[in-house]
Amino acid sequence: MNDRQLLQQAFGLTVVVLLLAGCGGAQAVPTATLASPTATPVPSTATSAPPTATPAPPTPVPTTGQVMGVLVEDAGQPAAGQTLRLPTVDESGGDLTFNFEDDSPMTETDSSGAFLFEEVPPGQYSLAAFLPFPTILEADTGATIVFEVVAGEVVDLGTIPIKTQ
C-alpha cells in the first residue's frame, strides 16, 4: 500500500469516526489506528516501457459519465502530474469552439499517466492539458480530440501522446 492509499484510508476512517461521534451523542466511539507498513521500500527501476493499462474505473453514476485514458510524453514515458480539463465543445457555425467554464471537470494524471474524470455531465467535450497554458490535445492523426459523454457510460480515450516542449 503506497502513501497515497494510506492517506486516503486514514482520511476515510477519520470521516467515519467523526460521523459516528456526531450520531452517537454521548456514547463512546471506538477509534481505529492504521498500522504502519512493514514492507521495506524497493528502489525504483524505471524503464522506457510504455505505461501499463489503466485499471477499470468504478461504475459511473446513472446520470453522469466518466472519461479515462493515459497521457504519455514524446518518448513514451508517462506524463505524470499533468492537470487536465474537459472544456465543452460547440460545433454550431461549422467551427469548433471550446468553452472553459469555472466548473469544467478537472483532474490530474497519476504516476503512470492515467487519468479518470468522474461524474461528468452528458455532453460534447474535448481534452485539454496545461502545458503550462491550456492546450487542446490532438490524437496521433493530428485531429482534435472531441467526444460525447453519455450518462451511465465510460469513454476510454486510450493512450494520448503530448508534446511537453
Secondary structure, DSSP 8 states (H G I E B T S, - for coil): --HHHHHHHHHHHHHHHHHHHHHSTTS-----------S--------S-------------TT-EEEEEEEE-TTS-B-TT-EEE--EEE-TTSS-EEE--TT--EEE--TTSEEEEEEE-SEEEE-EEESSSEEE-B-TTS-B-EEEE-TT-EEEEEEEE----
